[in-house]
């Protein structure tokens, strides 16, 4: 069966990585949909000049706020991959349109509140006949699949701890900045003692050793979807936490101070009669002065997943970790996830899924390895 992949935001940092991986994977057809048609045309031209793929590639200009145009584009596709963030603004808009045309869907949604909103649509999504896979990126995404790998290795799993590290030197997108500010604002969800619990962001410091070129980083509670979805799909887990941090470390200190004074909040402020969201103002300022924030960073991002439980009656810890460019970790994972849905459409029932609920871990990790992304695994036996 031929498959047409529609990539929303396909000319951006993450969307471009999705498009390139699909193209090099020789899928049947890729449509780059972006509000910036010039950038989309440029990417398509660059890929056509590679000349090493049989994939048909085309471009359309699309504003995802235009529901009619979005529906029309989706109707002509078999699967839609959404990379347009921040997802707390756009996720529900896109999925709402997709449900009207019964198309499969993958995104890189990394916002916890958007995830909670979409979970309310589980029954409607199932009835629509669509297969909707949310959070299929770096974190969530790779982290969720690693959590499932550890869960399946153990006989009993009680606790899953996740950490991520990012660097301004590794990404340039405005959506990444907005998401980071959102993730460190107010109280954020963790799954503690079998309950979804809200705790203050940027607390509960932990030092995590990430693979080179990153090394040790202090990470703190941040708002992400993993504590929401993992307990739904990996039954019996009592604790799921996620922490994040930035390199260099001075950015963590700055971020905390900005959050304390309210500049990361999505609240309206008046600047000489012009009303604007404090978060939007700060994000645009950082985006326009990005070179200052890139200084001292590394061009890499990382993930770390710790799964605790018992195997053969013995307390055991399984850890997974990796580091690479953010666009690779995120975009390539979304591409792999979308291809998985297409190839297994006959065996995957319509419904709403997170990565840990549908993606087979060994296959996925091997696909990452085939692309040069190594997932390190360590098993620790805890002796009495």
C-alpha positions in Angstrom: 0.0 0.0 0.0 1.4 3.4 -1.0 1.4 6.0 1.9 1.4 9.8 1.7 3.0 11.5 4.7 1.9 15.1 5.5 4.4 16.9 7.7 3.0 20.0 9.4 5.8 22.5 10.1 7.9 20.5 7.8 10.3 23.3 7.1 11.2 23.9 10.7 14.1 22.5 12.8 12.2 19.4 14.0 9.8 19.1 11.0 12.7 19.3 8.6 14.4 16.4 10.4 11.2 14.4 10.0 11.0 15.1 6.3 14.7 14.3 5.7 14.4 10.9 7.5 11.2 10.0 5.7 12.9 10.9 2.4 16.0 8.9 3.1 13.8 6.0 4.3 12.3 5.8 0.8 8.7 6.2 1.8 6.3 6.6 -1.1 5.5 10.3 -0.7 6.1 13.3 1.6 4.3 16.6 1.6 6.0 19.5 3.3 3.3 21.7 4.8 4.5 25.0 6.3 3.4 28.6 6.6 6.9 29.5 5.3 6.6 28.2 1.7 10.0 29.6 0.7 11.7 27.6 3.4 9.7 24.5 2.4 10.6 24.9 -1.3 14.2 25.2 -0.4 14.2 22.0 1.7 12.4 20.1 -1.1 14.9 21.4 -3.6 17.8 20.3 -1.4 16.4 16.8 -1.0 15.6 16.4 -4.7 19.3 17.2 -5.4 20.4 14.4 -3.1 19.2 12.0 -5.7 19.4 8.9 -3.5 15.7 8.4 -2.8 12.7 7.2 -4.7 10.4 9.3 -2.4 8.1 11.8 -4.2 8.3 15.1 -2.4 6.0 18.2 -2.7 5.2 21.4 -0.9 2.1 23.3 0.2 1.7 26.5 2.1 -0.4 25.8 5.2 -1.5 27.8 8.3 -2.7 25.2 10.8 -5.1 27.8 12.2 -7.0 27.5 9.0 -9.1 24.4 9.8 -10.6 24.1 6.3 -7.2 24.1 4.6 -5.8 21.7 7.3 -8.7 19.3 6.7 -8.3 19.5 2.9 -4.5 18.7 3.2 -5.2 15.9 5.6 -7.9 14.3 3.4 -5.3 13.8 0.6 -2.8 12.1 3.0 -2.6 8.8 4.8 -0.8 10.0 7.9 -0.2 13.4 9.4 2.9 14.3 11.4 2.6 17.5 13.5 5.7 19.3 14.6 4.1 22.7 15.2 4.6 23.9 18.7 4.1 25.0 21.3 1.6 22.2 21.7 -0.3 23.8 24.5 -1.5 26.3 21.8 -1.9 24.1 18.8 -2.4 20.4 19.7 -6.1 20.4 20.2 -6.7 22.5 17.0 -4.8 20.0 14.8 -6.2 16.8 16.4 -9.8 18.2 16.2 -9.4 18.7 12.5 -7.8 15.3 11.9 -10.7 13.5 13.7 -13.0 14.8 11.1 -11.2 13.0 8.2 -10.2 9.7 9.9 -6.5 10.0 9.3 -3.7 8.6 11.4 -1.6 11.0 13.3 1.8 11.4 15.0 3.2 14.4 16.9 6.1 15.5 19.1 3.8 17.0 21.8 5.9 17.7 24.9 3.4 19.8 26.9 1.6 18.1 29.9 -1.6 20.1 29.8 -2.1 19.5 26.1 -1.7 15.8 26.8 -4.3 15.9 29.5 -6.7 17.7 27.2 -6.2 15.2 24.4 -6.7 12.2 26.8 -10.2 13.5 27.3 -10.8 12.8 23.6 -9.8 9.1 23.8 -13.2 7.7 23.1 -14.0 10.2 20.3 -10.6 9.4 18.7 -11.3 5.7 18.9 -14.7 6.2 17.3 -13.3 8.3 14.6 -11.2 5.4 13.3 -7.9 7.2 13.6 -4.7 6.0 15.2 -3.3 8.9 17.2 0.2 8.7 18.6 1.2 11.6 20.7 4.6 12.6 22.2 6.7 10.6 19.7 9.9 12.6 19.9 12.9 12.9 22.2 11.2 13.5 25.6 8.5 12.3 25.5 9.2 9.7 22.9 12.5 8.0 23.3 12.2 8.2 27.1 8.8 6.5 27.0 10.0 3.6 24.8 13.1 3.1 27.1 10.7 3.1 30.1 8.7 0.3 28.5 11.9 -1.6 27.6 12.9 -1.5 31.3 9.4 -2.4 32.4 9.4 -5.5 30.2 12.8 -6.6 31.4 11.7 -6.5 35.0 9.1 -8.8 36.5 7.8 -6.0 38.7 8.3 -2.2 38.2 7.7 0.3 41.0 9.5 3.4 39.9 10.6 5.2 36.7 12.7 8.3 36.8 13.4 10.3 33.7 15.8 13.2 33.0 16.6 15.3 30.0 19.2 18.0 29.3 19.1 20.6 26.6 21.4 23.3 25.3 20.7 26.6 23.6 23.6 25.7 21.3 21.6 22.7 20.1 18.4 24.4 18.9 17.1 27.7 17.5 13.3 27.4 17.4 11.0 29.8 19.2 8.7 26.9 20.1 11.5 25.2 22.1 11.9 28.3 24.1 8.2 28.7 24.8 7.9 25.1 25.8 10.9 25.4 28.2 9.3 28.4 29.9 6.0 26.6 30.1 7.6 23.5 31.6 9.2 25.4 34.5 6.2 27.5 35.5 4.1 26.9 38.5 3.2 23.4 39.7 3.8 20.5 37.3 2.6 16.8 37.4 4.5 13.9 38.8 3.1 10.4 39.5 3.8 9.8 43.2 2.6 6.9 45.3 0.1 5.9 42.7 -1.4 9.4 42.3 -1.0 12.2 39.8 0.4 15.0 42.0 1.3 18.5 41.3 4.6 19.8 42.7 6.6 23.0 42.3 8.7 23.1 39.1 12.5 23.5 39.4 12.6 21.7 42.8 14.0 18.3 43.8 17.5 18.6 42.3 19.3 15.5 41.1 22.7 15.1 39.5 22.6 12.9 36.4 25.5 11.6 34.3 24.6 11.9 30.6 26.8 10.4 27.9 29.5 12.5 26.3 29.8 15.3 25.2 27.4 16.3 28.0 28.5 14.7 31.3 27.1 15.5 34.7 24.2 17.9 34.9 21.9 19.1 37.7 18.3 18.5 36.8 15.0 19.6 38.4 11.3 18.8 38.3 9.8 20.0 35.0 6.4 19.7 33.4 6.3 16.9 30.7 3.8 14.3 29.7 5.6 11.1 30.8 4.2 11.0 34.4 0.7 11.3 32.8 0.9 8.6 30.1 3.3 6.0 31.5 1.1 4.9 34.4 -1.8 4.5 31.9 0.1 2.1 29.7 2.6 0.4 32.1 0.3 -1.0 34.8 1.5 -1.3 38.4 4.1 1.5 38.3 3.7 3.6 41.5 6.1 6.5 40.8 7.0 8.3 37.6 9.1 11.5 37.8 10.8 13.7 35.2 13.5 16.3 35.7 15.2 18.6 33.2 18.2 20.9 33.0 20.1 23.2 30.7 23.8 23.6 29.9 25.7 25.6 30.8 24.5 25.6 34.4 24.1 29.4 34.7 21.0 29.1 32.5 19.3 27.0 35.1 19.9 29.8 37.7 18.7 32.4 35.3 15.6 30.3 34.4 14.7 29.9 38.0 14.9 33.7 38.7 12.8 34.4 35.6 10.2 31.9 36.8 10.2 33.4 40.4 9.4 36.9 39.1 6.7 35.6 36.8 8.2 36.3 33.4 7.7 32.7 32.3 4.0 32.8 33.0 1.5 33.2 30.2 -0.1 36.2 31.8 -0.8 39.5 30.1 1.4 42.5 30.8 1.0 46.1 29.5 4.0 47.7 27.9 3.3 51.3 27.0 -0.3 50.4 26.1 0.7 47.3 24.2 -0.7 44.1 25.9 1.4 41.0 25.5 2.0 37.7 27.2 5.0 37.9 29.6 6.1 34.5 28.3 5.7 35.5 24.6 7.7 38.7 25.3 10.5 36.9 27.1 10.6 34.1 24.5 10.9 36.5 21.6 13.6 38.4 23.4 15.6 35.3 24.0 15.0 34.1 20.4 16.3 37.4 19.0 19.4 37.4 21.2 20.1 33.7 20.9 23.8 33.9 20.2 24.3 35.2 23.8 22.6 32.0 25.2 24.4 29.6 22.9 27.8 30.7 24.4 29.3 28.0 26.5 26.8 25.3 25.4 27.3 22.1 23.5 25.6 21.0 20.3 23.9 18.1 21.9 20.9 17.1 24.1 20.5 14.1 26.2 18.1 11.7 27.9 18.3 9.3 30.9 15.7 6.8 32.0 16.0 4.8 35.3 13.6 1.9 35.8 13.5 0.3 39.3 11.8 -3.0 40.3 12.4 -6.7 40.7 13.7 -9.4 38.4 13.7 -13.0 39.7 12.8 -11.6 43.1 15.9 -9.4 43.2 15.9 -5.6 43.4 17.1 -4.4 40.0 17.7 -1.1 38.3 17.8 -0.7 34.5 19.2 2.6 33.1 19.0 3.9 29.5 20.8 7.0 28.2 21.8 8.8 25.1 23.0 12.1 23.6 22.8 13.6 20.1 21.5 16.6 18.3 18.0 17.6 19.4 16.6 17.6 15.9 17.8 14.0 15.3 16.5 12.7 18.7 13.1 14.4 18.1 12.5 14.4 14.3 13.9 11.0 13.5 11.9 9.4 16.4 8.7 10.9 14.9 9.6 9.6 11.5 10.2 6.1 12.9 7.0 6.2 14.8 5.0 7.3 11.8 6.5 4.6 9.6 5.7 2.0 12.4 2.0 3.1 12.3 1.8 2.8 8.6 3.4 -0.6 8.4 1.4 -2.0 11.2 -1.9 -0.3 10.5 -3.7 -3.7 10.1 -2.7 -4.8 13.6 -3.0 -1.5 15.6 -6.6 -0.7 16.6 -7.9 2.9 16.3 -7.4 4.9 19.4 -5.1 7.2 21.3 -1.6 6.1 22.1 1.6 7.3 23.8 4.9 5.7 22.6 5.0 3.2 25.5 1.6 2.0 24.6 2.3 0.9 21.0 6.0 1.1 19.9 8.0 -2.2 20.2 11.1 -1.2 22.1 13.8 -3.5 20.6 12.7 -2.6 17.0 12.7 1.1 17.8 16.0 1.2 19.5 17.5 -0.7 16.6 16.1 1.8 14.2 17.8 4.6 16.2 21.0 2.6 16.1 20.8 2.2 12.4 20.6 6.0 12.1 23.7 6.4 14.4 21.9 7.2 17.7 23.1 4.9 20.4 20.9 4.0 23.4 23.1 2.9 26.2 21.8 0.3 28.7 23.0 -0.6 32.2 21.6 -3.2 34.5 22.4 -2.9 38.2 21.7 -5.7 40.7 21.0 -4.3 44.1 22.4 -6.7 46.7 21.0 -6.9 50.2 
